[in-house]
Amino acid sequence: MRSLLASLLLAAAAAAQPHAVAGDAGDAEAILRQSEALSAAYVAGDIDALVAIYAEDGIAAPSGSDFVRGPEALTALWALPEGRVITRHQAVPEELRIEGALAYDWGYYEGDAEQDGEPRGAFRGKYLIVWQRDADGVWRIAHDMWNALPAPPPPPSPLEGDWVAEAFGGEVHERWETRGGALRKAAGYFVADGDTTYSETVAIDAVGGRTYLVAHPSTGGVMVWERTAASDAGWTFENTAVPNPTRIEYAFPGGDAFTRALHGPGEPVVLRFRRR
């Protein structure tokens, strides 16, 4: 688990400043530090530290739930499910207005999470917080309300689009698109001497926290490979039970090109695609 100190340093390095501040500059700085500490505690999984940023009788009004009051109820509210990790969290304030011992802070929050080591994608929402300066001079959350907003759309896959590769004395044509949350090869066929001699449909989809490549060749049958490695530079799919290929590697060098290497008996077959 990431230490709270490391998380605090990461949060401070990426601190978001409100677009508008009204009130004492020292109080504003103290409130922003508390906001950053809440995000850092959430990333570190230190729920006790997070709840300590609320006032003793602090109230939360989370999206889709009733009011939650007091340390015990807040601890249950913020507790993470088994296997869940928050990898990034940040409040992005639009305005912070300080009036005596109370402050009004509204804006947006955003972050990323993982479940059992697999990315769950980005999340975001809007919030409104009323801060109070307690008798010890520390600013704490008196009232906290937030609502989730639709997650931003994922970036397009590097495979999306129309492609062609010269191979086997002809051309391999492919069209990839995202439908229903899965990346699908809507068209894939081999052309030689003006004739289409082979075609297939392929889907890359996540099931149960794992990602698979599923091919349905025109010759019949189904072949499945599990993704064993993934990065911005490429993906690897493997299945030693499939006679050929046992491993498929995609490489994304950037720009309008990608390569697919098919590994099996003998030398690998490398297809170099360019965007049409």
N, C-alpha and C positions, 0 to 999 in steps of 0.2 A: 504494500500500500504506500502511495506517495505520502511523504511526511507533510504535516501541516505547514511547517516553515517553508518547504520548497513550493507548496501551493500558494502561500502568501506572496512569495517573491514573484511567481509567475503571474499572479493576478495583478500585483502592483505594476509589473512591467507593461501590462496591457490595459491599464486603468482607463476607463472612459470618462471624459469630462462632460458635465451637462452643458447643453446649448445655452441655458440661461440660469443664472444664480442671483437670487435676491436675498440679502441678509449678510451677516457677519462672515467674513472669509475664513476665519479660524474654525467656526462651527461647520461651515460647508466642508472644509477639508476633513474634519473629524468624522462627519457623516459618510463621506465618500470612502474613507478608510474602513469604516464599519461595513459598508456595502461590499467592498473588496474582500474583507475578512469572511463575510458570509459565503461568497462564491468560492473562496479558497477552502473553507471548511467543507463545503459540499463536494468539491473535487477530491479532497482528502478522505472523504467518508467519515469525517469527525462530526457526527450529528450533535453531540453534546456541545461542542464549540459553536455550531450553527445556532442552536436553540438559545444559547447564552446571549446572543445578540438581540433577542426579543426581551421586552420588559417582562417583569414577573407575571403581569396579567395581560400580556400581549395577545392579540387576536389575529388570526389569519382567516382569509376568505378565499380558499383555493378554487380554481376553476372546476365547476361541476360538483361542488361539495358544500356542505353546511359550514357554519362558522366553527373554528377550532380555537380553544382558549387554554392558556396555561402551559407550563413546561412539559408535563407528561403527555398531553394530547398533541402538542407540537412535535415532540420526539417521535411519536407514532406516525404523524403525518409525513415527516421528512425522511423516515427510515427507508433505506433502499432495499428493494427486493433482492433475494439471493442471486448472486451472479451479476448484478447490475453495478456498473461503474460509471461515474460522471467524469468524462475526460476533459471537458471544458465548460465553464459557466461564467457569464458576465452580465452585469446590469449595464444598460446603456441609457443613462438618464437624459431626458429631454429638458426638464426643468427642476430646480431645487429652490424652494422658497422657505426661508427661515423667518418665523415670527415668534420672538421670545424663546420659550422653552419647547416650542413645537416646530416641526419642519415638515413640508409637504414635497414629496419626491415622486415624480412620475416619469415613465419612459418605457423601455423595452428590455427584455432579457433574452439571452440566446445561449446555446450550448450544444454539446455533443455527448453521446452516451454509448456504452457498450453493454452487451448482454452475453455473458459466458465467453468473453473474448472476441465477440463478433460485433462490428459497428451496427448501431441502431439508427444512425443518421442524425441530422441536426434537429434541434427543437428551438422554438422561440415563442414569445408571447408578450403581453403588455402588463404593466404593474402600476399600482398606486400605493405608496407607503406613507404613513404618518409616523414620523420619528418624534420621540420625546427625550428631553434631557433630564435624566434622573438626578436625585439628590447628590449622588457622587460625582456629578458632572459628565457622566458618560451618556452618549446618545444611543438609545435603544429603540427597537421597533415597537410601537404601540398598536398600530393597525397595518395589516399587510393584505393586499388584495391583488390577485393576478388571474389572467385568463390566457389560455393557450391560443396561438394563432397557427394557421396552416404552415407546415414546414416548407421551407423554400424548396423549389424543385431541384432534384439532384443534377449535377453537371452532366452534359451529354456524354455517353460512352464514346471512347475513342474508336469504336467499331461502327458507330452509326454512319450510314451513308451507302453510296454505291461504289463498288471496288472491282478491279480487274487485275489478274496476274497471268503472266505468260508461263505456261508449264505444260509438260507432256506433249509438246508439239501442237498445242492449242491455247485456249484461254479459259481461265476459271473466272466466272462472274459471280459476284455476291452482292446482296443488298441486306443491310442490317438496320433494324429499327427497334424501338422500345415500345412494347404494348403490354398493358396489364401488369406493369412493374417488372417484366422480364425482357431481356434482350433477345430478339429473335432474328434469325436469318430468314427473312421473308422470301428470298429467292437465292438459290445457289445452284449453279449448273456449269457443266464443262462443254465447251464448244470446240470442235475440230473439223476443219474443212467445211465449215458452214452448217454442221449438224450438231445438235445437242445429244451427247451420248451418255450423260449421267446427270442426275439432279438429286437434291436432298433438302430437307428442312431441318433446322437446328434451333435449339433454344438454350439460353444460358439463364438459369433461374436459381433462386435461393429457396431451400426447403429445410425446415428444422435447423436453421442456423448454419447450414452448409450450402455451398454453391456447386451446381452441377452443369455440365454440358451434355445435352441429350440430342443425338442425331437420328433422324429417320431417313435413311437412304432410299432411293427409288427402287433399289434391288430387294428391299424388304428388310424386316427386322428393326431392332432398336439398339443403339450403342450409347453407353453412359460413361462419362469420366467425371471424377470429383476434382474440384479445384483445390490444389495443395499449396499454392503460393500466389500472392497477389500484391501488386504495387502499382504506382503510376507508370512504371517502366514496362510492365507486362504481367501476364497471367500464366500459370501452369496447371494443366489438368492431367490426371493420371488414372489408369485402371489397368492393372497387370493381367486381369482376366480377359481383356480384349486382345486378340492376337496381333492386331495391327490397325492403328498405332496404339502403343501402350501409354504414350505420353504426348501431349499436345502443348506446345509453347507459343504464346502470342507475345510479340514484342512491339512496343509503341515508341518509335524513336522521335515522334513529334512530326507535325506537319501533315501532309497528305499521303501518308504511307504507313503500312504495318507489315509485319512478317508473321507467318505461321509455320512452325517447324513440327513435322510429324515424325516421332521417334518410334521405331519398332525394329524388326530384324534388318540388319544391314545399316547402311548409311542413312541418316535422317534426310527427309525430303523437306526442303525449305521453299515456301511460296512467298514471293515478294509482291505485295499488293500496292497499287497506286489508286488514288481516288479518281473516279470517272468525272 
